[in-house]
Every structure is written in structure tokens, then in C-alpha cells.
Amino acid sequence: MDEQIARTEKQLGAILRRVRKQARMSQGVLGEQINMRQGTISRLEAGEPAVQLHTLLEVLSALNLELVVRPRSQGRAIDIEDLF
């Protein structure tokens, strides 16, 4: 998988949804794997604010992803949204 940029909750949710589906996992199966409710996975993928950092890190780990913090690229937000 190529590196993907997310600057909003919705963009991050879309990435997580895409990776989960590529892994052929339902939200329920992912939730069971990390002892989390399907509704929590759904809210995270929908980009709802107020998802706990611990929840995000658990889902990233279950999907074999990691969070990388780096200086922000100079692309405009609208250009990045076009990637989704």
C-alpha cells in the first residue's frame, strides 16, 4: 500500500475503510478482533470527531498500519481531497 495523506477525520476514515475492505474484513470482524463494537468502527470510518486516540491506534494496529508524523506538505487541502 502506498503512503496516504489524511488531514481531516473524514479523510482518515476513508483510508481506514478502504484498507479494511481490501483486507476483506467487515466492520464486525474488525471489531471482534480488537474487542471493539462495530458501531465504534463505523463512527471512526465516518470521520466522526471525538474518537479516542486509543481507539484509532487499536484500529491502525489491527489493519497493520502505523501513524507517521511528519512536516506538512505544501499541497492545498482541496488537492488532497481529490485523492479520495
C-alpha distances in whole Angstrom, upper triangle without the diagonal:
4,7,9,12,15,18,20,20,19,16,15,16,14,11,12,14,11,9,12,13,10,11,15,16,19,20,23,21,19,22,24,21,22,25,25,26,24,26,24,21,22,23,20,18,21,21,24,26,27,24,25,23,23,22,19,18,19,17,14,15,15,12,11,10,12,14,14,18,18,21,20,20,22,21,23,22,22,20,17,18,18,14,15
4,6,10,13,16,18,19,19,15,14,16,15,11,13,15,12,11,15,16,13,15,18,20,22,22,26,24,22,24,27,24,24,28,27,28,27,28,26,22,23,24,21,19,22,21,24,25,27,25,26,23,24,23,20,19,21,18,15,17,18,14,13,11,13,14,13,16,16,18,17,16,19,17,20,19,20,17,14,16,16,12,14
4,7,10,13,16,17,17,13,12,15,14,10,13,15,13,12,15,17,15,17,20,21,23,23,26,25,22,24,27,24,24,27,26,28,26,27,25,22,23,23,20,18,20,19,22,23,25,23,23,20,22,21,17,17,19,17,14,16,17,14,13,10,11,11,10,12,12,14,14,13,16,15,17,17,18,16,13,15,15,12,13
4,7,10,12,13,13,10,9,12,11,8,11,13,11,11,14,16,15,17,19,20,22,21,24,24,21,23,26,24,23,26,25,26,24,25,22,20,20,20,17,15,17,16,19,20,22,20,21,19,21,20,16,16,19,16,13,16,17,14,14,11,11,11,10,12,12,14,13,12,15,13,15,13,15,13,10,11,12,9,10
4,7,9,11,12,8,8,11,11,9,12,14,13,14,17,18,18,20,22,22,23,22,26,26,22,24,27,26,24,27,25,26,25,25,22,20,20,20,16,15,17,14,18,18,20,19,20,18,20,19,16,16,19,17,14,17,19,16,16,13,12,11,10,11,11,12,10,9,12,10,12,10,12,11,7,9,11,9,10
4,6,8,8,5,5,9,9,8,10,13,13,14,16,18,18,20,22,22,22,20,24,24,21,22,26,24,23,25,23,24,22,22,19,17,18,16,13,12,13,11,14,14,16,15,17,15,18,17,13,15,18,16,13,17,19,16,17,13,13,11,11,11,12,13,11,11,13,12,12,10,12,12,8,9,12,10,10
4,7,8,7,7,11,11,11,13,16,16,17,19,21,22,23,25,25,25,23,26,27,24,24,28,27,25,27,25,25,24,23,20,19,19,17,14,14,14,11,14,13,15,15,17,15,19,18,15,16,19,18,16,20,21,19,20,17,15,13,12,12,12,12,9,11,12,11,10,8,11,11,8,9,12,12,12
4,5,5,6,9,10,11,13,14,16,17,18,20,21,23,25,24,23,21,24,25,22,23,26,26,24,26,23,23,22,20,18,17,16,14,12,12,11,8,10,10,13,13,15,14,18,16,14,16,19,17,16,20,21,19,21,17,17,14,15,14,15,16,13,14,15,14,13,9,11,13,10,9,13,13,12
4,6,5,6,9,10,11,12,14,15,16,18,20,21,22,21,20,18,21,22,19,19,23,23,21,22,19,19,18,16,14,13,13,10,8,8,8,4,7,7,10,9,12,12,15,13,11,14,16,14,14,18,19,17,19,16,16,14,15,15,17,18,16,17,19,18,16,13,15,16,13,12,15,15,13
4,5,5,6,9,10,10,12,14,15,16,18,20,21,20,19,17,20,22,19,19,23,23,22,23,20,19,18,16,14,13,12,10,8,7,6,4,7,9,12,12,15,15,18,16,13,16,18,15,15,19,19,18,20,17,18,16,18,18,20,20,18,19,20,18,16,13,13,15,12,10,13,13,10
4,5,5,6,9,10,11,13,14,15,17,19,20,19,19,18,21,22,19,20,24,23,22,24,21,21,19,18,17,15,14,13,11,9,9,7,11,12,15,14,17,16,18,17,13,16,18,15,14,18,19,16,18,15,16,14,15,16,17,18,15,16,17,15,14,11,12,12,9,7,10,9,7
4,5,5,6,9,10,11,12,14,15,17,19,17,18,16,19,20,17,17,21,20,19,21,18,19,17,17,14,12,12,12,8,7,9,7,10,11,13,12,14,13,15,13,10,12,14,12,11,14,15,13,15,12,12,11,13,14,16,17,15,16,18,17,16,13,15,15,12,11,14,12,10
4,5,5,6,9,10,10,12,14,15,16,15,14,12,16,17,14,15,19,18,17,19,16,16,14,13,12,9,9,8,6,4,6,5,8,10,13,11,13,13,15,12,10,13,14,11,11,15,15,13,15,13,14,13,16,17,19,21,19,20,22,20,19,16,17,18,14,13,15,13,11
4,5,5,6,9,10,11,12,14,15,15,14,13,17,18,15,17,20,20,19,21,19,19,16,16,15,12,11,11,9,6,7,8,11,14,16,15,17,17,19,16,13,16,17,13,13,16,16,13,16,14,15,15,17,19,20,22,19,20,21,19,18,15,15,16,13,11,12,11,7
4,5,5,6,9,10,11,12,14,14,15,14,17,18,15,17,20,19,18,21,19,19,17,17,16,13,13,13,11,8,10,10,14,16,18,16,17,16,18,15,12,14,15,12,10,14,14,11,13,11,12,12,14,16,18,20,18,18,20,18,18,16,16,16,12,12,13,10,8
4,5,5,6,9,10,11,12,11,12,11,14,14,11,13,16,15,15,17,15,16,14,14,13,9,10,11,8,6,10,10,13,15,16,14,15,14,15,12,10,11,12,8,8,11,11,8,11,9,11,12,15,17,19,22,20,21,23,22,22,19,20,20,16,15,17,14,12
4,6,5,6,9,10,11,10,10,9,12,13,11,13,16,16,16,18,16,15,13,13,13,9,9,11,9,6,9,10,13,16,18,15,17,17,18,15,13,15,14,11,11,14,13,10,13,12,15,16,18,21,23,25,23,23,26,23,23,20,20,20,17,16,17,15,12
4,5,5,6,9,10,10,11,12,15,15,13,16,18,18,18,21,19,19,16,17,16,13,13,15,13,9,12,13,16,19,21,19,20,20,20,18,15,17,17,13,12,15,14,11,13,12,15,16,18,21,22,25,23,23,25,22,23,20,20,19,16,15,15,13,10
4,5,5,6,9,9,11,11,15,14,11,14,17,15,16,19,18,18,16,18,17,13,14,16,13,11,14,15,18,20,22,19,20,19,19,16,14,15,14,11,10,12,11,7,9,9,12,14,16,19,21,24,23,23,25,23,24,22,22,21,18,17,18,15,13
4,5,5,6,6,7,8,11,10,8,11,13,12,13,16,15,15,13,15,14,10,11,14,12,10,13,15,17,20,21,18,19,18,18,15,13,14,13,10,10,12,9,7,10,11,14,16,19,22,24,27,26,26,29,27,27,24,25,24,21,20,21,18,15
4,5,5,6,7,9,12,11,10,13,16,15,16,19,17,17,14,16,16,13,13,16,14,11,14,16,19,22,23,20,22,22,22,19,17,18,17,13,14,15,13,10,13,14,17,19,22,25,27,29,28,28,30,27,28,25,25,24,21,20,20,18,15
4,5,8,10,12,15,14,12,16,18,16,18,21,20,20,18,20,19,16,16,19,17,14,17,19,22,24,26,23,24,23,23,20,18,19,18,15,14,15,13,10,12,13,17,19,21,24,26,28,27,27,29,27,28,25,25,24,21,20,20,17,15
4,5,9,11,13,11,10,14,15,13,15,18,18,19,16,19,19,15,16,19,17,15,18,20,22,25,26,22,23,22,22,19,17,18,16,13,13,13,11,8,10,12,16,18,21,24,26,29,28,29,31,29,30,28,28,27,24,23,23,20,18
4,7,10,12,10,10,13,14,13,16,18,18,18,15,18,18,15,16,19,18,15,18,20,23,26,27,23,25,24,23,20,19,20,18,15,15,16,13,11,13,15,19,22,24,27,30,32,31,31,34,32,32,30,30,29,26,25,25,22,20
4,7,8,6,6,10,11,10,13,15,14,14,12,15,15,12,13,16,15,13,16,19,21,23,24,21,22,22,21,17,17,18,15,12,14,14,11,10,13,15,18,21,24,27,29,32,31,32,34,32,32,30,30,29,26,25,26,23,20
4,5,5,6,9,10,11,13,14,13,12,9,12,13,10,10,14,14,12,15,17,19,22,22,19,21,22,20,17,17,18,16,13,15,16,13,12,15,17,20,22,25,28,31,33,32,33,35,33,33,30,30,30,27,25,26,24,20
4,6,5,6,9,10,11,12,10,9,5,8,9,6,7,10,10,9,12,14,16,18,19,16,17,18,17,14,14,16,14,11,13,15,12,11,15,16,19,20,24,26,29,32,30,31,34,32,31,28,29,29,26,24,25,23,20
4,5,5,6,9,10,10,9,7,5,8,10,8,9,13,13,13,15,18,18,21,21,17,19,20,18,15,16,17,14,12,15,16,13,13,17,19,21,23,26,29,32,35,34,35,37,35,35,32,32,33,29,28,29,27,24
4,5,5,6,9,10,10,10,8,12,12,10,12,15,15,14,17,19,20,23,23,19,20,21,19,15,16,17,14,12,14,14,11,12,15,17,20,22,26,28,31,34,34,35,37,36,36,33,33,33,30,28,30,27,24
4,5,5,7,8,8,9,8,11,11,8,11,13,12,12,15,17,18,20,20,16,17,17,15,12,13,13,10,8,11,11,7,8,12,13,16,18,22,25,28,31,30,31,34,33,33,30,31,31,27,26,27,25,22
4,5,5,6,4,5,5,9,8,7,10,12,11,12,15,17,17,19,18,15,15,16,14,11,12,13,10,8,12,12,9,11,14,16,18,19,23,26,29,32,31,33,35,34,34,31,32,32,29,27,29,27,24
4,5,5,6,7,8,12,11,10,13,16,15,16,19,20,21,22,21,18,18,19,16,13,15,15,12,11,14,14,10,13,16,18,20,22,26,28,32,35,34,36,39,37,37,34,35,36,32,31,33,30,27
4,6,8,10,11,14,13,12,15,17,16,16,20,21,22,23,22,18,18,18,15,13,14,14,10,9,12,11,7,10,12,15,17,20,23,26,29,33,33,34,37,36,36,34,35,35,31,30,32,29,27
4,6,9,10,13,11,10,14,15,14,15,19,19,20,20,19,15,15,14,12,10,11,11,7,8,11,9,7,10,12,14,16,18,21,24,27,31,31,32,36,35,35,32,34,34,30,29,31,29,27
4,7,9,12,11,11,14,15,15,17,19,20,20,21,19,16,15,16,13,10,13,13,10,10,14,13,11,14,16,18,19,21,24,27,30,33,33,35,38,37,37,34,36,36,33,31,34,31,29
4,7,8,7,8,11,12,12,14,16,17,16,17,16,12,12,14,11,8,11,12,9,9,13,13,11,14,16,17,19,20,23,25,29,32,31,33,36,35,35,31,33,34,30,29,31,29,26
4,5,5,7,9,10,11,13,15,16,15,17,16,13,14,16,14,11,13,15,12,12,15,16,14,16,19,20,21,22,26,28,31,34,33,35,37,36,35,32,33,34,30,28,31,29,26
4,5,5,6,9,10,11,12,15,14,17,16,14,15,17,16,12,14,16,13,12,15,16,14,15,18,19,21,22,26,27,31,33,32,33,36,34,33,30,31,31,28,26,28,27,23
4,5,5,6,9,10,10,12,11,14,14,12,14,16,16,12,14,17,15,13,16,18,16,17,21,21,22,22,26,27,30,33,31,33,35,33,32,28,29,30,27,25,27,26,23
4,5,5,6,9,10,11,10,12,11,8,10,12,12,8,10,13,12,10,14,15,14,15,18,18,19,19,23,24,27,29,28,30,32,31,30,27,28,29,26,24,26,25,22
4,6,5,6,9,10,10,13,13,10,12,13,13,9,9,12,10,8,11,13,12,12,15,15,17,17,21,23,26,28,27,28,31,29,28,25,26,27,24,22,24,22,19
4,5,5,6,9,9,12,13,11,14,15,16,12,12,15,14,11,14,17,15,15,18,18,19,20,23,24,27,29,27,29,31,29,28,24,25,26,23,20,23,21,18
4,5,5,6,6,8,10,8,11,13,14,11,11,15,14,12,15,17,16,16,20,18,19,19,22,23,26,27,26,27,29,27,26,22,23,25,22,20,22,21,18
4,5,5,6,8,9,7,9,11,12,9,8,11,11,9,11,14,14,13,16,15,16,15,18,19,22,24,23,24,26,25,24,20,22,23,20,18,21,19,16
4,5,8,11,12,10,13,14,15,12,10,13,13,10,12,15,14,13,16,15,16,16,19,20,23,24,23,24,26,24,23,19,20,21,18,16,18,17,13
4,6,9,12,11,14,15,17,14,13,16,17,14,15,19,18,17,20,18,19,18,21,22,24,26,23,24,26,24,22,19,19,20,18,15,17,17,13
4,6,9,9,12,13,15,13,11,15,16,13,14,18,18,17,19,17,18,16,19,19,21,22,20,21,23,21,20,16,17,19,16,14,17,16,13
4,7,7,11,13,15,13,12,16,17,15,16,20,20,19,22,20,20,18,21,21,23,24,22,24,25,24,22,19,20,22,19,17,20,20,17
4,6,9,11,14,12,11,15,17,15,17,20,20,20,23,20,20,18,20,19,22,23,21,23,24,23,22,18,20,22,20,18,21,21,19
4,6,9,11,10,11,14,15,15,17,19,20,21,23,21,20,18,20,20,23,24,23,25,27,26,25,21,23,26,23,21,25,24,22
4,6,8,7,7,11,12,11,13,16,16,17,19,17,17,15,18,19,22,23,22,25,27,26,25,22,24,26,22,21,24,23,21
4,5,5,7,9,10,11,13,15,16,17,19,17,16,14,17,18,21,23,23,25,28,28,27,24,26,28,24,24,27,26,24
4,5,5,6,9,10,11,12,14,15,16,14,13,11,14,14,18,20,20,23,26,26,26,23,26,26,23,23,26,24,23
4,5,5,6,9,10,11,12,14,15,14,13,12,15,16,20,23,23,26,29,29,29,26,29,29,26,26,29,27,25
4,5,5,6,9,10,11,12,14,13,13,13,16,18,21,24,24,26,29,28,28,25,27,28,25,24,27,25,23
4,5,5,6,9,10,11,12,11,10,9,13,14,18,21,20,23,25,25,25,22,24,25,21,21,24,22,20
4,5,5,6,9,10,10,9,8,8,12,13,17,20,21,23,26,26,27,24,26,26,23,23,26,23,22
4,6,5,6,9,10,10,10,11,15,17,21,24,24,26,29,29,30,27,29,29,25,25,28,25,23
4,5,5,6,9,8,10,11,15,17,21,24,23,25,28,27,28,25,26,26,23,22,25,22,20
4,6,5,6,5,6,8,11,14,17,21,21,22,25,25,25,23,25,25,21,21,23,20,19
4,5,5,6,7,9,13,16,19,23,23,25,28,28,29,27,29,28,24,24,26,23,22
4,5,8,10,13,16,19,22,26,26,27,31,30,31,28,30,29,25,25,27,24,22
4,5,9,12,15,18,21,24,24,25,28,27,28,26,27,26,22,22,24,21,19
4,7,10,13,17,19,23,23,24,28,27,28,26,28,27,23,24,25,22,21
4,7,10,13,16,19,19,20,24,23,25,23,25,24,20,21,22,19,18
4,6,10,13,16,17,19,22,22,24,22,24,23,20,21,23,20,19
4,7,10,13,14,16,19,20,21,19,22,21,18,19,21,19,19
4,6,10,11,13,17,18,20,18,21,20,17,19,21,19,19
4,7,9,11,15,16,18,17,21,20,17,19,21,19,20
4,6,9,12,14,16,16,20,18,16,19,21,19,21
4,6,9,12,14,15,18,17,15,18,21,19,21
4,6,9,10,11,14,14,12,15,17,16,18
4,6,9,10,13,11,10,14,15,14,17
4,6,9,12,10,10,14,15,15,18
4,6,8,6,7,10,11,12,14
4,5,5,7,9,10,12,14
4,5,5,6,9,10,12
4,5,5,6,9,10
4,5,5,7,10
4,5,5,8
4,5,6
4,5
4
